[in-house]
């Protein structure tokens, strides 16, 4: 690093969400600097599954194939999924999850799919891709201080040798984890629920092939007179995560050296002399926190810095990636001068409610059986509040100034039909079924018309000239698009760079007023010319 550096966006944190933010910014041609205090990417599996919606976001980046190739190496045997319970792995029995599978409902149509890819395998793919695309990633460098003024952020970073450097940025993205020093420095508080459980997460190499005899699971709950905890699959053979339950009133992480961890892992397995190699360990709890504010001037919280909760359901990392995706295009628009600062306020309005929903749903999974939809008298009340995965991650609608129309009464929809604020419906638009309607989105806006319409093409061309906003116009087969969206022939959807519907032609968007609508949605009601791009590099 140089002694003084200027960059439009500084990212503090190089985990899953910080690396995703870097790639989303690169997609929108926004230069950035990422600093991460760790010397390498995560050695712990942490988040293990990429939800379908996250797959769509990575598909937009053009890295779907690399993700799938990495995922193909994740499991050395068997498959991902299932749940078991017992007093050890020796006697653990599989739960009947037929009801749980049925409760997941029919998957929302998508060009992507769920992907099992633990975070220690995913992060290197993201970091390598970012570097190949010209991104500046500095591992072993920690942000230790920052000051904010009306025009930007001045940060001080320290490298592994203790050297200090100054960074001047237009904006700062805090992807610095659940304990977020940046959030704490800003005094941002939030909604909290106390932990229900405390765990020591032990990532270990231990060959369980003989113990399991072909049995597989995602999670196994173990309870015996020596230890209570969970076993989570990593590669289904010799890499596993063991979560050892402990009482923080009587113990701390320091009371769990490697030798004790290995002994307790053996107790979970049920084989006292099995060889166990501890790779890494850390302490965590199931406490819930959602920040009251996602924005403080020129600083934005993403991922665990904005929200943390138990990992049940896999909502944490996936919600964080969606945060970064939502924020990146808005920062790009403001930096290019095609949007006003007001657009950045919609980040909080749109993403905060999603974190609350995710946290509430994760909390329902506190009970192991509730986690898999198995009802008992003790968990029935919680299960009555459970939402389908697709509802939480895909079938929702944003309500903010970045979408047109009156606020809707519900955050969720039963089916994606092009409702304002929702994710664009997926349709294959080529005979080989390789190009989706979602592939038409980004990096600018897209205007999708049912059939052809000279009026919409002329309106889009004029709006692009007047505002500087890129607008790609696509004519879709009228019959198919009408059936999917309810639009008449010649009707149109205006789709944001994040694949969400900004406006419909049958709900207040018309060709003569299209430029005015676009200015309103991007926080630039005046006709002022766009400002210069990337002011911090000037």
N, C-alpha and C positions, 0 to 999 in steps of 0.2 A: 504494500500500500504506500501511496505517496503521503507526505506530511500533511497536505491539505487537498481535499478532493471535493468536487462538486458533482452532484448527481440529482436527477429529478426525484427518485424515490430511494430511500434507505430502508432495507428490511432487516430487522433485528430478530434473528432466529432462523436456523436452517434445518428444522424438522420437516415433517410431511407438509404442513400448511405453509411454512415459509418458502420451501422449495417450490410448492405449487404456485404461490403468489409470484415468485420470480418468473416462472414459465408463462403465467397469464400476462404479466407485464410485457415480457418479450414478444408474445403473440400480438400485442397491441403496439409494438415498436416503442416502448417506454424504457429507456436505459435505467438501470438500477445497480445498487451495491447491496449484497447480502453479507451480513456478518453473523457468525455462529461461534459461541464460546467453546464448544466441543471441538476436538481436533478432527473428528470423523462423523459420519452419519451414525444413526442409532445402531447399537449392537443388540438391543432388545426388540423382540417381534412387535410389541405394543399392538397397534391396530393391525388386524389380520385380513379384513375383507373390504373390498371396494364395492360399494353399492352400485347398482346400475346407473344411477344419475351421475355418480363420480366417473364411471366409465364414459359417459357421454361428454363430460367436460374434458377428459384426457383425449378423447377422440377428436374434439375440436382442435386440440393442440397438435394433432398428427402423431401421437405417440401410442396409439392403441395397440399397434403390432408389437412394439417393444414391451409394453405392459404384459401382453399375452405371452410373449416369449419368456419373460421373467417368471410369470405365474406357472408356466409349464414345468419349471424346475423346482417349484415350492414343495411339492409332495413327493416323497421317495416311494411311497406305497399307499394303497387304499384311496379313499376319497375324503373330502371335507364334509363335515356335518354330523349330526347326531348328538345325543347326550346320554350320560350314564351316571349311576350313583352306586355307592357301596362303602364298605369299611376300608377297602384298599383297591388298587387296580386289579388285584388277583380275583376278587369276587364281585367287582362292579358289574351291574346289569344295565343293559340299554333300556331307556325309556321308550314308550310307545308315543311317537311324535306324529302319528297320522292326523290327529286333530289339529296339531300345530301347523303342519304343512297345508292342510285344507284352509286354515284360517288366514294364511298369507294372501289368499285370493289369487286371481288371475293377474299375471305380471302385466304392467303397462307396456304397450307396444314401444319398442326402442331398438335402435341399431346396436346398442351395447348390451352387456349382461354382467351379472355379478361375477366378481373375480376374487379368488382366494390368493392373496399376496401379502404376507407379513411385512411390516414396515421396515424391517432390517434388510429386506430384499428390494422393496419399492424405492426407498430413499436414494440408494446409489444410482438407480435408473434415472430418477428425476435430476439429481445433481449432475450426472454425466451429460444428460440432454441439455441442461441449462448451460454448462460450460461449452459444449459443442456449438451452441447457438450464440455464443459470444457473451454470455452473462459473466459478471464478476462475483464469484463466490469466495468468501474468505473465512475458512474454518480456522479455529484457534484464535479468533479475534472476537473480543467482547465489547459491547457497548456499555460504557461505565457511567456516562453522564450525557445530558442533552439539555438544550435551552431552545425555547420556541419564541419566535417573534412574528410580526405580521406578515413577513414574506417568506419564512422558511424555518428550518430546524438546523441548529448547529450541534453536532454530536461529537463526543470524544470516545474513541475506541482504543482498546489496548490489545496488543498482540501477545503471543506466548512468551516472547522475550522481555515483556514489560514496556515495549515501546508505545508511545502515545501518538495518535494522529487525530486530526480534525476532519470532519465530514460535514459539508453543507448540502442540505437537501430541501426540496420543496415540501416533501411529505415523508412521514415516518410510519412504517407498518410494524406494529408490535406483534410479532409471532413468537414471543419469548416464553411461552409455556404457562402452565397453570399458576405458578407463583409470580409471573410477570413483574419484574422490577419496574418496567415502564408504567404499567397500570398503577402500581403502588405509588410511584413517584408523583403521578398525576392525581392521586387521592380519589380514584374512581372506586366506588363501592358497588354493591349489587345484592341481588336476591340470593339467599343462602339457605341450605338445609344441612343439618349436621350429618356426619358419616354414619352409616349403619354398620360398616365393617372396615377393618384395617388389615392390610395385607403386606407381606414381603413377597415381591415378585422375583422369583428365582428362575433365570433362564439357564438350563443345564443340558449337557449332552449325556444321555444315558440310553442304552439300547433296550427298548421295551418289546422287541419283536417276539421273544419267547413268552413274555408275561402276557401280552395281549392276544397272541395267537390269531392274528388277523382282524381282531375287533378294532373299530375306529370310532372316533367321536370328536366333536368340536370342544366340548367341555365335559368334565367328569367331576362330580362333587364327592369328596371323601370325608368321612367322619369316623374317627376311632378314638381310643382313650389316650393317644399320644399327640394327635394332630388333627386339625380341621383345615380343609382347604380345597383348592380347585386344581385340576390338571387340564391344561389347554394344549391342543395339538399345534405343532409347528411344521414338522415334515412327516409325521406319522411313523417314524422309525426311531431315530436317535437324537432328535432335538425337540424339547418340550419346555413349556412354561409351567412352573409350579407356584401357585399363589398360597402362601402360608398365612393363615389367619392368626392375628396376635392382638393383645389387649394393650393399648397405649398408656393405660393407667399404671401398668406395672412394668412395661418393657419399651424399649426403643429399637430403632434399626441397628444401633451399635451392639445390641445383645444378640445379633444374628450373624456371627462370623461364618466364613465359608464352611467350616467343619460342621457347625450346628445345622446350617441350611442343608448340607448333603445328608446328614442323619435324618432330618425331618422329611426330606424328599424320599428317602428309603422307606420311611414309615408310611407315606402316602402310597408308594408302590406296593408295599407289603413283602419286600424281599430285603432282608437286613444286610446281605453281603454284596448287593449289586453295585457295580462301579458307577460312580456319579462324578461328572466333571462340571463344576460351577463355572459358567461363562460370565455372568453378570447378575447383579441383584440390586433392587431398589425398593423403597417403601412407597405405598400409595394407599388412598382410602376412597370410599364411595361418596364423599361429600359433594354437594351440589353448589355451584356458584354461576350466576349469570350477571354480567356487568350491567349496571344501570345505563351506562353510556358507552357506546362503541367508538365515538369520535370525541376527541378533545382538540379543537382547533385543527392543527395539521397532523395530528397523531391518530391512528386508527388501530383498534384492537381486532385481531383475527384469531380463530382457533381457540386453543385452551386459554389464551390470554383473555378472551372475551367470555368463555363459558367452559365449565368443566363439570363432569358428572361420571357416574359409573359407566363402564364400557358395554354394558348389556344392550344388545341390539346393534352395536357397532356404529352408533350415531356420532360419536365424538369427532374422530378424524374426518369422516365424510361430511359432517356439517361444517367443519373448519375449511375444508377444500372449497365448499360452496361459498363460504364467506369470501375467500380470496378471489374467487371467480366473479362474484358480484361486485367487489370493490375495484378490481383491476380495470375493467372497461370504463368505469366512472372516473377514476384517476386519469386514465388516458384521454378521455374526452375533455376534462377540465384543463389538463396540461396542454392540449392542442388548441384550446380556445374555442372549441365547438360546443362547450357546455359551460354553464355558470357554476359557481361554488355551491349553489343550492342543491345541485344534483348529488353532491357528496353526503348531504343530510339524509338522502333516501337509503343509504347503506344501513344506518341504524334502524330506520323504519321498517325495512324489509327483512333484515337478518335477525334482529333481536327476537321477534316472535317465534322464529324457527328454532332458536336455541332453547327457548322456554319449553316448546313442545318436545324437543329431543330430550331435554333433561327430565321432564315429567314421564316420558315413556321409558327412559332408562331406569328411573326410580321404581317403576312397576316391576322391573326384573330383579329387584332385590331378592325376592324369594326364588330359589332355584327352579321350582316347578312352574311358577308364574312366568319365568323367563321363556319357557317353552309352551306356554298356553295350556298347561295342565291345571285344571281348576280343583281347588280344595276349599273347605269351609274357611280356612285362614286367608286365602288370597282371592276369593271370589269378588270382593268389592273392588280390588285393584284391577283384576282382569276385565271387569265391566268397563273400565276406562281405557283399555288398550286399543291402539289404532294399528291398522295394517302398515307394514313397512312402506309400501308405495304411497300411502296417504302422507306419512311423515316426510318422505324424501322427494316425492315427485308431484303428487296430486294436491298441490296447495296453490294459493294465489297471493301475490304480493299486493299490498295496499300502500301506495305512496304517491308522491307527486310525479314519479317517473312512469306512471301508468295513467291512462285517460279514463275518466268516468267517476261515478259516485262510489264511495266506499262500499264494498260488498259486506253482507252480513256474516258470511262464513269464511274462515281461512282455507277451507278444503272443498274439493269438488269430488263427485263420484267418478267422473270420467273427463279426460282432457279433450275438449272440443273447441279450443281456441278462445276460451274465456279470457277477458282482459286480466292480466296479472299472472296467468298460468304459463307453464312450459308448453311450447309449441307441440301440437300433435305430431307423432312420427308416422310418416308414410314413405315407403320405397317409391322413388320416382323414376327408376330406370328398370328395364326388363331383367337385368342381371341381379337386381336387389342389392346393390352395393352403395347407392347414393340415397341418403335419407333427407327428408325435409329439414332435419336438424343440421345437416351438413351445409345448408344454404345460409346459416346464421353466422355472423361475425366475419371479420372484425368490426365492420360497421353495422348499420341497421339493414334489415331486409324487408322488402315490401312484397308479400306473397299474394298474388291475385288469382282468383278462380277464373280461369280462362285468360283471355287477353283484354287489355283496356288501354287505349291510347291516352285516355284522360289521366289514368294513374301514372303512366310513364312520363307524361308531360309534367304532372304535379311533382313527381319525384325529382326530375331533372331540375325544375325550378327551385325546389327546396334545397337541393344540393348546391346549386349556384349561390343561393342566398345565405346559407348557413355554413357551408364548408363541410357538412356532415356527409359521410359516404353512405349512399343508399343503393343497395342492389335490388333491382326489380326482377321478380321471377314469376312467370306465368305457369300455373299448375293445371293439370287436367281438371276441367270444371266439374265434371260429375264426381270424381273422387274427392276433390277438395270441398265441394258443397256438402257431400255426405259426412265428411269428417268434422266440419266446422259450422255447418248450418248457414254459411254465407250464400247469398244468391250468386248467380253467374256475374262476373265483373266485380264482385265484392273483394275486399282486401283485408289482410292483417298486416300491421306494422310490428315487426319483431325486433327486439333489442339484441345487442351483441351477445347477451347471456341466454338467448333462446326463449326469453319470456315475452309474452304478448304485451305490447305497449298500447295498442289501440286497434279497434275494429271499425270497418266502414259503416256498419249498421248500428254503431254506438257512439256517434259524434265525430267521426273522422270522414271528411269529404274532400275530394280533389281541390276545390277552390280554396279551402282553408288549411291545406296540408302543411304548408310552411309554418303557419301560426301554431298549429298543433305540435309540430316538431320542436319549435322554440320553447313552447310551454313545458314539454316533457323533459327537456334538457336544461331547464333553468336559465334560458337566455331569451326572455321575452322581447328584448330590444333587437333591432336589426344591426347592431354593431358588428363589425368585421371580426373574425376570429383573431385571438392574440397569437403571438409567436409561440412555437412549440418548445417545451422544455426550458423554461426560463432559468433554471438553476445552472444550466450548462453554458449560459451566455457569458 
